[in-house]
């Protein structure tokens, strides 16, 4: 036992659990390899983590830091919060908002995805408006 | 075995430097709190996902779209026909649950990202294996969330078929998730006990301090924290608020109703078609699958066949179908994409059609559509589905004839089944002899 620990780094139970998990992952990878478009599935699986860690995360960190420079300091979150919510909705519903697939949307629903851009714009306006009003209210209360 | 000797003692520049990560809100407690939300939420999304696979009755006919699944696609049981809302609720949890958990997943990844850049990258074989499985966990999680979301928004940007990729991706994610929970659960529980959520909700920005180093070795707590610009409760509120906003902006497409549905402003199926009896959610209108009014016109016949490749036992016009005993039920169409719509359907029981074909009520049946080609143009139904009271070949909806887009002259409505199994424009039913 102690020798396994010294060689491996922790308890053998850890090794058993990970071996089971990785074997299942490898089995799934084997099934993916037999599927048409196997290479692209693999690329998307690994690429998903890379795009998040090396593109999306640095991007929103940078934007958050830039917004953090807003002055006065207590205005920072009144800019950052509505911007983040609006950005998250844009990111998640991008295909509808930017109408990236109007043909497949219409072929499925019989409608065109035209209203989504204006809906998102109205939501964004409402978020900033609410945040601005709250800020004005707080600023007034602080002045008193 | 110490593998750290393989790497230089001084970390490379950038995110690998100690002190590169400075958010005062990162720490084991924050991570463990976000982790507990995912620990509850992810199993709901995963289990409903696997159940959805079973709902297609993959054992029958050509229902299974994952040809080479091996052990990863499994037969659980014949999918039930009661309660009728079963699949609507299942997919509501799966799709709306997945969307609502997206901000939590992003926050959890934010909270642990310094660990991606630890130096040395591996110190032991144990850690090397664990980091490999974390790639499956994180890659699998984002892959599942992204492909699922793109699929319900009809942007088929991925160059592969959704069904097998989402099923195999689910296994990669599950394998990573279960072992991660097994390894980290004790740590998560200890870290959760270092603070109380209820107390944290009372701490304003001015009093927000970084977490204490947990058990003396918390690499998430920054060495040189920046002055906080957001309180801990502010961050939690932001995550919870994002999830709540996503729920409000999408859940109406599952719940339905003339008031609730239009609230789902960003849901692909939050739209209203009109106020007529046929103005409800359409999946694939006639024009998009090449079905014409002529094909559905007076020449239309429904063929009832006994045995695969067998002879036509009966050939019925729509008029003859209307002369058979009619039954009316209020049943949902619930799509795998997480939207549903409940309508009042009138038509002939499938088991009455089985009797006309000269087979017992509980017989497996394959339905073919006038659309001919296409993934769901042919669907096979279990003996239970054919025998159920509420399984209809619907001819009318909400008191009027079906519109062509909703399957005129005749469509199948299977209670509790996946939406695409409600075959439209049915032209042939083959009963296993």
Interface residues (C-beta under 8 A of the other chain):
Chain A: X6 X7 X8 X9 X10 X14 X15 X17 X18 X19 X20 X21 X22 X24 X25 X27 X28 X29 X30 X31 X32 X34 X35 X36 X37 X38 X40 X41 X44 X45 X46 X48 X49 X51 X52 X53 X57 X68 X73 X76 X77 X80 X81 X84 X85 X88 X89 X92 X93 X94 X95 X96 X97 X100 X101 X104 X105 X106 X107 X108 X109 X110 X111 X113 X115 X116 X119 X120 X123
Chain B: X1 X68 X69 X70 X71 X72 X99 X102 X103 X106 X109 X110 X113 X116 X123 X124 X125 X126 X127 X129 X130 X132 X133 X135 X136 X138 X139 X140 X142 X143 X146 X147 X149 X150 X153 X154 X155 X156 X157 X158 X159 X160 X161 X164 X165 X168 X169 X171 X172 X174 X175 X176 X178 X179 X182 X183 X229 X230 X234 X238 X241 X242 X245 X246 X249 X265 X266 X268 X269 X271 X273 X281 X282 X283 X284 X285 X287 X288 X405
